[in-house]
Amino acid sequence: SVESVARTLYDIAQGFDAPVDTEPRLQRALRLLRGIVPNDRCALLEVAGAGPARLVVEPDAPEEHAALRRVLTRFLTILTDEAKAGTDWQLPDIAKLALWASPSHLAVPLVGLDRVLGVLFVRHRVANGYTNDHLRLLSIVASQIATHLIASRLREQQAQIVCEHEAARAEADPIRVPSGPML
């Protein structure tokens, strides 16, 4: 029902109420996603600016991590190569994505601040497959996740800047040892 979908989207958004504890918040969102986009496996691959890519899988299946990481990295490469090819970011060439087309899975990019941050993927082994409504809902959740990831990154950058400023201030103004009374 429409009310159920709206409630689930609201619950996912509420889970991102603060840009802290990102990992459990992402896992919760992926669990809730199952209520509106059926799946037996949901994965999110986030490419960090400097560090390694983060893979979140729900329900977690360590035996599938390597395969999911390869597939999602390849999908992400296609997306980012297309984005770098032109000056304006556009959806990738559908012909190049034909190998990803399947009625049993969906993948959408996580886009924030005009950059591809990662990819959100769902898989369901059902004969009738996914609909356009499923794709729309997955895209909405991907937008919510991207917003949370950007807020988390900005919070981390702000904390780093504060630490750097405090270190610079401490270096510039060394602690003065008060001299005792003169005898």
C-alpha positions in Angstrom: 0.0 0.0 0.0 1.0 3.6 -0.5 0.9 4.2 3.3 3.3 1.3 3.9 5.8 2.5 1.3 5.6 6.1 2.7 6.2 4.8 6.2 9.2 2.7 5.1 10.7 5.7 3.2 10.1 7.8 6.3 11.7 5.2 8.6 14.8 5.0 6.3 15.1 8.9 6.3 14.7 9.0 10.1 17.6 6.5 10.4 19.8 9.1 8.8 19.0 11.8 11.3 22.6 12.4 12.2 25.9 12.0 10.3 27.4 9.6 12.8 27.6 5.8 13.1 27.3 5.4 9.4 27.7 1.6 9.1 24.8 0.6 11.4 22.6 3.2 9.8 23.4 1.9 6.3 22.7 -1.7 7.4 19.3 -0.6 8.9 18.4 1.2 5.7 19.2 -1.8 3.6 17.1 -4.0 5.9 14.1 -1.6 5.6 14.5 -1.4 1.9 13.5 -5.1 1.6 9.9 -3.9 2.7 9.5 -1.9 -0.5 11.9 -3.4 -3.0 11.9 -7.2 -2.5 15.4 -8.7 -2.4 17.3 -11.7 -1.1 20.5 -9.7 -1.2 21.2 -6.0 -1.1 24.6 -4.4 -1.3 26.0 -0.9 -1.3 29.5 -0.1 -2.5 30.8 3.3 -1.5 34.0 4.7 -2.9 35.7 6.8 -0.4 37.8 9.8 -1.4 41.2 8.4 -0.4 40.5 5.2 1.5 39.3 1.8 0.4 35.8 1.3 -0.9 33.3 0.2 1.7 31.0 -2.7 1.0 27.8 -3.2 3.0 25.8 -6.3 2.4 22.3 -7.2 3.8 21.8 -9.8 4.9 25.5 -10.2 5.3 27.0 -13.0 3.3 30.8 -13.0 3.7 31.1 -15.7 1.1 29.6 -13.4 -1.5 31.6 -10.3 -0.7 34.4 -10.8 -3.2 31.9 -11.5 -6.1 29.7 -8.5 -5.1 32.7 -6.2 -4.8 33.9 -7.2 -8.3 30.5 -6.8 -10.0 29.7 -3.5 -8.2 33.2 -2.1 -8.9 32.7 -2.9 -12.6 29.3 -1.2 -12.7 30.8 1.8 -10.9 33.7 1.9 -13.4 31.2 2.0 -16.2 29.3 4.9 -14.5 32.3 6.9 -13.7 34.0 6.4 -17.1 30.8 7.7 -18.7 30.8 10.7 -16.3 34.4 11.6 -17.1 33.8 11.3 -20.9 31.6 14.4 -21.0 31.5 17.7 -19.2 27.9 17.1 -17.9 27.1 14.0 -16.0 24.6 11.9 -17.8 23.2 8.4 -17.4 25.5 5.9 -19.0 25.0 4.6 -22.5 22.4 1.9 -22.2 24.1 -0.3 -24.7 27.1 -0.5 -22.4 24.9 -1.5 -19.6 23.1 -4.3 -21.4 25.2 -6.9 -19.6 23.8 -5.6 -16.4 20.2 -5.7 -17.5 18.4 -8.5 -15.7 14.9 -8.9 -14.4 16.4 -10.4 -11.2 18.5 -7.4 -10.1 18.7 -3.6 -10.1 21.6 -1.2 -9.5 21.5 2.6 -9.2 24.3 5.1 -8.6 24.7 7.0 -5.4 25.2 10.6 -6.5 26.0 13.5 -4.3 27.6 16.9 -4.9 27.8 16.1 -8.7 29.9 13.0 -8.0 29.2 9.3 -8.2 29.8 8.1 -4.6 28.9 4.5 -5.1 26.2 2.1 -6.2 23.2 0.5 -4.6 22.3 -3.0 -5.8 19.4 -5.4 -5.1 18.9 -9.0 -6.3 15.8 -11.1 -6.1 15.4 -14.6 -7.5 11.8 -14.2 -8.6 10.6 -15.0 -12.1 8.5 -11.8 -12.6 11.4 -9.5 -11.8 11.4 -5.8 -10.9 9.1 -3.1 -12.1 9.7 0.6 -12.8 8.1 1.3 -9.4 10.9 -0.7 -7.8 13.5 1.2 -9.7 11.9 4.5 -8.6 11.9 3.4 -4.9 15.4 2.2 -5.1 16.5 5.6 -6.6 14.8 7.4 -3.8 16.6 5.3 -1.2 19.9 5.8 -3.1 19.3 9.6 -2.8 18.7 9.3 0.9 21.9 7.2 1.4 24.0 9.6 -0.8 22.8 12.6 1.3 23.8 10.8 4.5 27.2 9.8 3.1 27.9 13.4 2.0 26.8 14.7 5.5 29.1 12.1 7.1 32.0 13.1 4.9 31.5 16.8 5.6 31.3 16.1 9.4 34.6 14.1 9.2 36.3 16.9 7.2 35.1 19.5 9.7 36.4 17.4 12.7 39.8 17.1 10.9 40.0 20.8 10.3 39.2 21.5 13.9 42.0 19.1 15.0 44.5 20.7 12.6 43.6 24.2 13.9 43.9 23.2 17.5 47.3 21.6 16.8 48.5 24.7 15.0 47.3 26.9 17.8 49.1 24.8 20.4 52.3 24.9 18.3 52.1 28.6 17.9 51.3 29.4 21.5 53.3 27.0 23.7 52.2 26.5 27.3 53.9 29.0 29.5 55.2 27.7 32.7 54.6 30.3 35.4 57.6 31.2 37.3 57.6 30.8 41.0 58.1 33.7 43.5 61.5 35.1 43.4 63.5 34.6 46.5 
